[in-house]
């Protein structure tokens, strides 16, 4: 990776960091299924209560598949002493989520998702009736923190438009070009931020370079800005030319005025 590209990559990381401040930071905390189960338990509960309920289920059952096949009353009993009136509702929510997980993929496991394109993961989890947008976002963010996660096609698209990767680059080569010289934490952060940008601003179609924070750091963006300025100059010149013509048409010729005056005088004499 050349020094110039290194500088542009650093600038991209800084600009997108400001643009998407407040988005979840990619962190590799726990297995994906555990993370989703904890997210479901957190709805309407304090973080401490949710964590206690999560730990109780993990200790009372062999795995999440056993929770799935167990009667609701048994799950409720396991949560007794940890949760109060919320016990029945949370037992039902967890069981429904685990049942849907099995029905969609014929297994109760999700760690294989880190080997998939993050866009594919987001679309797959987005189909779950038992998960909300926040749950899905946390998992996608977590995937970016895993070194096994491949570079998303959306990220490669942005890189090619920016001129950070050649049009013939594979995701593997694009990854080497993008991440060379960055720490693991910076790699995860930049990958995640580029993915966000690809889905919010630098979309597949109808993308607007004029509102993009990267437009001066991007080959496609600079081209479009230059093209926009040229159009503005042409429009301004055409407007100015049109105004001059109208002015010329509106002003009568001096000779014409004299002829009209002479005709009037002749008519009066007669």
DRENDO-1510 file (C-alpha; in Angstrom, 1 decimal, always signed):
<recs>
REC; n; res; u; v; w
REC; 1; UNK; +0.0; +0.0; +0.0 .
REC; 2; UNK; +1.6; +3.3; -1.1 .
REC; 3; UNK; +2.1; +6.2; +1.3 .
REC; 4; UNK; -0.6; +8.2; -0.4 .
REC; 5; UNK; -3.2; +5.4; +0.0 .
REC; 6; UNK; -2.1; +5.0; +3.6 .
REC; 7; UNK; -2.9; +8.7; +4.2 .
REC; 8; UNK; -6.2; +8.4; +2.5 .
REC; 9; UNK; -7.2; +5.3; +4.5 .
REC; 10; UNK; -6.3; +7.2; +7.7 .
REC; 11; UNK; -8.3; +10.2; +6.6 .
REC; 12; UNK; -11.3; +8.0; +5.7 .
REC; 13; UNK; -11.2; +6.4; +9.2 .
REC; 14; UNK; -11.2; +9.8; +10.8 .
REC; 15; UNK; -13.9; +11.3; +8.6 .
REC; 16; UNK; -16.3; +8.3; +9.0 .
REC; 17; UNK; -15.5; +8.1; +12.7 .
REC; 18; UNK; -17.0; +11.6; +13.1 .
REC; 19; UNK; -19.9; +11.0; +10.7 .
REC; 20; UNK; -21.1; +7.8; +12.5 .
REC; 21; UNK; -20.2; +8.8; +16.0 .
REC; 22; UNK; -22.5; +6.9; +18.5 .
REC; 23; UNK; -22.8; +3.7; +16.4 .
REC; 24; UNK; -21.9; +0.5; +18.2 .
REC; 25; UNK; -18.2; -0.2; +18.2 .
REC; 26; UNK; -17.2; -3.7; +16.9 .
REC; 27; UNK; -16.3; -5.8; +19.9 .
REC; 28; UNK; -15.8; -9.6; +20.1 .
REC; 29; UNK; -17.7; -10.3; +23.4 .
REC; 30; UNK; -19.4; -13.7; +23.3 .
REC; 31; UNK; -20.8; -16.3; +20.9 .
REC; 32; UNK; -23.5; -14.8; +18.6 .
REC; 33; UNK; -26.4; -17.0; +20.0 .
REC; 34; UNK; -25.4; -16.0; +23.6 .
REC; 35; UNK; -25.4; -12.3; +22.5 .
REC; 36; UNK; -28.9; -12.5; +20.9 .
REC; 37; UNK; -30.3; -14.4; +23.9 .
REC; 38; UNK; -28.9; -11.7; +26.3 .
REC; 39; UNK; -30.3; -8.9; +24.0 .
REC; 40; UNK; -33.8; -10.5; +24.2 .
REC; 41; UNK; -33.6; -10.8; +28.0 .
REC; 42; UNK; -32.5; -7.1; +28.3 .
REC; 43; UNK; -35.8; -5.9; +26.8 .
REC; 44; UNK; -37.7; -4.3; +29.7 .
REC; 45; UNK; -35.2; -5.5; +32.3 .
REC; 46; UNK; -32.2; -3.8; +34.0 .
REC; 47; UNK; -28.8; -5.0; +32.7 .
REC; 48; UNK; -28.1; -6.7; +36.0 .
REC; 49; UNK; -31.4; -8.6; +36.0 .
REC; 50; UNK; -30.9; -9.6; +32.4 .
REC; 51; UNK; -27.4; -10.9; +33.1 .
REC; 52; UNK; -28.6; -12.9; +36.1 .
REC; 53; UNK; -31.4; -14.5; +34.1 .
REC; 54; UNK; -28.9; -15.3; +31.3 .
REC; 55; UNK; -26.4; -16.9; +33.7 .
REC; 56; UNK; -29.3; -18.9; +35.4 .
REC; 57; UNK; -30.4; -20.4; +32.0 .
REC; 58; UNK; -26.8; -21.2; +31.1 .
REC; 59; UNK; -26.2; -23.0; +34.3 .
REC; 60; UNK; -29.6; -24.9; +34.5 .
REC; 61; UNK; -29.6; -26.2; +30.9 .
REC; 62; UNK; -26.9; -28.1; +29.0 .
REC; 63; UNK; -27.2; -25.7; +26.0 .
REC; 64; UNK; -29.7; -23.5; +24.2 .
REC; 65; UNK; -31.1; -26.5; +22.3 .
REC; 66; UNK; -32.2; -28.0; +25.6 .
REC; 67; UNK; -33.9; -24.7; +26.5 .
REC; 68; UNK; -35.7; -24.9; +23.1 .
REC; 69; UNK; -37.1; -28.4; +23.7 .
REC; 70; UNK; -38.0; -27.8; +27.3 .
REC; 71; UNK; -41.6; -27.0; +28.5 .
REC; 72; UNK; -42.3; -23.3; +29.2 .
REC; 73; UNK; -43.0; -24.2; +32.9 .
REC; 74; UNK; -39.5; -25.7; +33.2 .
REC; 75; UNK; -37.9; -22.5; +31.8 .
REC; 76; UNK; -40.0; -20.4; +34.1 .
REC; 77; UNK; -38.9; -22.5; +37.1 .
REC; 78; UNK; -35.3; -22.0; +36.2 .
REC; 79; UNK; -35.8; -18.2; +36.3 .
REC; 80; UNK; -37.5; -18.3; +39.7 .
REC; 81; UNK; -35.7; -16.3; +42.3 .
REC; 82; UNK; -34.0; -14.2; +39.5 .
REC; 83; UNK; -37.1; -12.7; +37.9 .
REC; 84; UNK; -40.5; -11.8; +39.3 .
REC; 85; UNK; -43.6; -11.2; +37.2 .
REC; 86; UNK; -41.5; -10.9; +34.1 .
REC; 87; UNK; -40.6; -14.6; +34.4 .
REC; 88; UNK; -43.3; -16.0; +32.2 .
REC; 89; UNK; -42.9; -13.4; +29.5 .
REC; 90; UNK; -39.1; -13.8; +29.2 .
REC; 91; UNK; -39.4; -17.6; +29.2 .
REC; 92; UNK; -41.8; -17.4; +26.3 .
REC; 93; UNK; -39.6; -14.8; +24.4 .
REC; 94; UNK; -36.5; -17.0; +24.7 .
REC; 95; UNK; -38.3; -20.2; +23.6 .
REC; 96; UNK; -39.9; -18.5; +20.6 .
REC; 97; UNK; -36.5; -17.1; +19.5 .
REC; 98; UNK; -34.8; -20.5; +19.8 .
REC; 99; UNK; -37.6; -22.3; +18.0 .
REC; 100; UNK; -37.4; -19.8; +15.1 .
REC; 101; UNK; -33.6; -20.2; +15.0 .
REC; 102; UNK; -34.0; -24.0; +14.6 .
REC; 103; UNK; -36.9; -23.7; +12.1 .
REC; 104; UNK; -34.9; -21.4; +9.8 .
REC; 105; UNK; -31.6; -23.3; +9.8 .
REC; 106; UNK; -32.2; -26.7; +11.3 .
REC; 107; UNK; -29.7; -26.1; +14.1 .
REC; 108; UNK; -29.4; -24.0; +17.2 .
REC; 109; UNK; -26.0; -22.3; +16.5 .
REC; 110; UNK; -24.9; -19.1; +14.9 .
REC; 111; UNK; -21.2; -18.8; +15.1 .
REC; 112; UNK; -20.8; -19.9; +11.5 .
REC; 113; UNK; -22.2; -16.4; +10.6 .
REC; 114; UNK; -18.8; -14.8; +11.2 .
REC; 115; UNK; -17.6; -16.5; +8.0 .
REC; 116; UNK; -20.3; -14.9; +5.9 .
REC; 117; UNK; -20.5; -11.5; +4.2 .
REC; 118; UNK; -21.9; -9.1; +6.8 .
REC; 119; UNK; -24.5; -7.9; +4.4 .
REC; 120; UNK; -25.8; -11.5; +4.0 .
REC; 121; UNK; -25.8; -11.8; +7.9 .
REC; 122; UNK; -27.9; -8.6; +8.2 .
REC; 123; UNK; -30.4; -9.8; +5.6 .
REC; 124; UNK; -30.7; -13.2; +7.2 .
REC; 125; UNK; -31.2; -12.0; +10.7 .
REC; 126; UNK; -33.5; -9.3; +9.5 .
REC; 127; UNK; -36.1; -12.0; +8.6 .
REC; 128; UNK; -36.4; -13.1; +12.2 .
REC; 129; UNK; -39.7; -12.1; +13.7 .
REC; 130; UNK; -38.3; -12.5; +17.2 .
REC; 131; UNK; -35.4; -10.0; +16.6 .
REC; 132; UNK; -35.5; -6.3; +16.3 .
REC; 133; UNK; -33.3; -3.8; +14.4 .
REC; 134; UNK; -31.0; -3.2; +17.4 .
REC; 135; UNK; -30.4; -7.0; +18.0 .
REC; 136; UNK; -29.4; -7.4; +14.3 .
REC; 137; UNK; -27.2; -4.3; +14.4 .
REC; 138; UNK; -25.3; -5.6; +17.5 .
REC; 139; UNK; -24.6; -8.9; +15.8 .
REC; 140; UNK; -23.4; -7.3; +12.6 .
REC; 141; UNK; -21.1; -5.0; +14.6 .
REC; 142; UNK; -19.8; -8.0; +16.5 .
REC; 143; UNK; -19.0; -9.9; +13.2 .
REC; 144; UNK; -16.7; -7.0; +12.1 .
REC; 145; UNK; -14.6; -7.6; +15.2 .
REC; 146; UNK; -13.8; -11.1; +14.1 .
REC; 147; UNK; -10.8; -11.6; +11.8 .
REC; 148; UNK; -12.6; -14.5; +10.0 .
REC; 149; UNK; -15.3; -12.2; +8.7 .
REC; 150; UNK; -14.8; -11.6; +5.0 .
REC; 151; UNK; -14.7; -8.1; +3.5 .
REC; 152; UNK; -18.3; -7.2; +2.5 .
REC; 153; UNK; -19.1; -6.7; -1.2 .
REC; 154; UNK; -20.6; -3.3; -0.1 .
REC; 155; UNK; -17.2; -2.2; +1.3 .
REC; 156; UNK; -15.3; -3.4; -1.8 .
REC; 157; UNK; -17.8; -1.3; -3.9 .
REC; 158; UNK; -17.0; +1.9; -1.9 .
REC; 159; UNK; -13.2; +1.2; -2.0 .
REC; 160; UNK; -13.3; +0.9; -5.8 .
REC; 161; UNK; -15.2; +4.1; -6.2 .
REC; 162; UNK; -12.7; +5.8; -3.9 .
REC; 163; UNK; -9.8; +4.5; -5.9 .
REC; 164; UNK; -8.4; +2.5; -2.9 .
REC; 165; UNK; -8.9; -0.8; -4.8 .
REC; 166; UNK; -8.7; -1.7; -8.5 .
REC; 167; UNK; -11.8; -2.8; -10.4 .
REC; 168; UNK; -10.4; -6.4; -10.7 .
REC; 169; UNK; -9.5; -6.7; -7.0 .
REC; 170; UNK; -10.9; -9.7; -5.1 .
REC; 171; UNK; -12.2; -9.1; -1.6 .
REC; 172; UNK; -9.1; -10.8; -0.2 .
REC; 173; UNK; -6.7; -8.4; -2.1 .
REC; 174; UNK; -8.9; -5.4; -1.3 .
REC; 175; UNK; -8.7; -6.4; +2.4 .
REC; 176; UNK; -4.9; -6.4; +2.2 .
REC; 177; UNK; -4.8; -3.1; +0.5 .
REC; 178; UNK; -7.2; -1.5; +2.9 .
REC; 179; UNK; -5.9; -2.9; +6.2 .
REC; 180; UNK; -2.2; -2.8; +5.7 .
REC; 181; UNK; -0.6; -0.8; +8.5 .
REC; 182; UNK; -3.7; -0.7; +10.7 .
REC; 183; UNK; -4.0; -2.3; +14.1 .
REC; 184; UNK; -6.7; -5.0; +14.5 .
REC; 185; UNK; -9.0; -2.6; +16.4 .
REC; 186; UNK; -8.6; +0.0; +13.6 .
REC; 187; UNK; -9.3; -2.7; +11.0 .
REC; 188; UNK; -12.5; -3.7; +12.6 .
REC; 189; UNK; -13.6; -0.1; +13.1 .
REC; 190; UNK; -12.8; +1.0; +9.5 .
REC; 191; UNK; -14.5; -2.1; +8.0 .
REC; 192; UNK; -17.6; -1.5; +10.1 .
REC; 193; UNK; -17.7; +2.3; +9.3 .
REC; 194; UNK; -17.3; +1.7; +5.5 .
REC; 195; UNK; -20.1; -0.9; +5.7 .
REC; 196; UNK; -22.4; +1.7; +7.4 .
REC; 197; UNK; -21.5; +4.3; +4.8 .
REC; 198; UNK; -22.1; +1.9; +1.9 .
REC; 199; UNK; -25.6; +1.3; +3.1 .
REC; 200; UNK; -26.5; +4.9; +4.1 .
REC; 201; UNK; -24.8; +7.2; +1.5 .
REC; 202; UNK; -22.6; +5.3; -1.0 .
REC; 203; UNK; -25.4; +3.0; -2.1 .
REC; 204; UNK; -25.5; +0.7; -5.1 .
REC; 205; UNK; -27.7; +3.2; -7.1 .
REC; 206; UNK; -28.8; +6.8; -6.7 .
REC; 207; UNK; -25.8; +7.8; -4.5 .
REC; 208; UNK; -25.3; +11.5; -3.9 .
REC; 209; UNK; -21.6; +12.4; -3.8 .
REC; 210; UNK; -22.4; +16.0; -2.9 .
REC; 211; UNK; -23.6; +15.1; +0.6 .
REC; 212; UNK; -20.8; +12.5; +1.2 .
REC; 213; UNK; -18.1; +13.4; +3.8 .
REC; 214; UNK; -15.6; +11.5; +1.7 .
REC; 215; UNK; -16.1; +13.3; -1.6 .
REC; 216; UNK; -12.8; +15.1; -1.6 .
REC; 217; UNK; -11.0; +11.9; -0.5 .
REC; 218; UNK; -12.6; +9.9; -3.3 .
REC; 219; UNK; -11.9; +9.7; -7.0 .
REC; 220; UNK; -15.5; +9.3; -8.0 .
REC; 221; UNK; -16.5; +12.0; -5.6 .
REC; 222; UNK; -14.0; +14.5; -7.0 .
REC; 223; UNK; -15.1; +13.7; -10.6 .
REC; 224; UNK; -18.7; +14.4; -9.7 .
REC; 225; UNK; -17.9; +17.6; -7.9 .
REC; 226; UNK; -15.9; +18.8; -10.9 .
REC; 227; UNK; -18.7; +17.8; -13.2 .
REC; 228; UNK; -21.2; +19.6; -11.0 .
REC; 229; UNK; -19.1; +22.8; -11.1 .
REC; 230; UNK; -18.9; +22.7; -14.9 .
REC; 231; UNK; -22.7; +22.3; -15.2 .
REC; 232; UNK; -23.2; +25.3; -12.8 .
REC; 233; UNK; -20.8; +27.4; -14.9 .
REC; 234; UNK; -22.6; +26.5; -18.1 .
REC; 235; UNK; -26.0; +27.2; -16.6 .
REC; 236; UNK; -24.8; +30.6; -15.3 .
REC; 237; UNK; -23.3; +31.5; -18.7 .
REC; 238; UNK; -26.5; +30.5; -20.5 .
REC; 239; UNK; -28.6; +32.5; -18.0 .
REC; 240; UNK; -26.4; +35.5; -18.5 .
REC; 241; UNK; -26.5; +35.2; -22.3 .
REC; 242; UNK; -30.3; +34.8; -22.2 .
REC; 243; UNK; -30.6; +37.9; -20.1 .
REC; 244; UNK; -28.5; +40.0; -22.5 .
REC; 245; UNK; -30.6; +38.9; -25.5 .
REC; 246; UNK; -33.9; +39.8; -23.7 .
REC; 247; UNK; -32.4; +43.3; -22.9 .
REC; 248; UNK; -31.4; +43.8; -26.5 .
REC; 249; UNK; -34.9; +42.8; -27.8 .
REC; 250; UNK; -36.6; +45.1; -25.3 .
REC; 251; UNK; -34.6; +48.2; -26.3 .
REC; 252; UNK; -35.9; +49.9; -29.6 .
REC; 253; UNK; -33.4; +51.0; -32.2 .
REC; 254; UNK; -32.7; +54.8; -32.4 .
REC; 255; UNK; -33.4; +54.9; -36.1 .
REC; 256; UNK; -36.8; +53.2; -35.7 .
REC; 257; UNK; -37.8; +55.9; -33.1 .
REC; 258; UNK; -36.9; +58.7; -35.5 .
REC; 259; UNK; -38.9; +57.2; -38.4 .
REC; 260; UNK; -42.0; +56.8; -36.2 .
REC; 261; UNK; -41.8; +60.5; -35.0 .
REC; 262; UNK; -41.4; +61.7; -38.6 .
REC; 263; UNK; -44.5; +59.7; -39.7 .
REC; 264; UNK; -46.6; +61.3; -36.9 .
REC; 265; UNK; -45.5; +64.8; -37.9 .
REC; 266; UNK; -46.4; +64.2; -41.6 .
REC; 267; UNK; -49.9; +62.9; -40.6 .
REC; 268; UNK; -50.6; +66.0; -38.5 .
REC; 269; UNK; -49.7; +68.4; -41.4 .
REC; 270; UNK; -52.2; +66.6; -43.7 .
</recs>
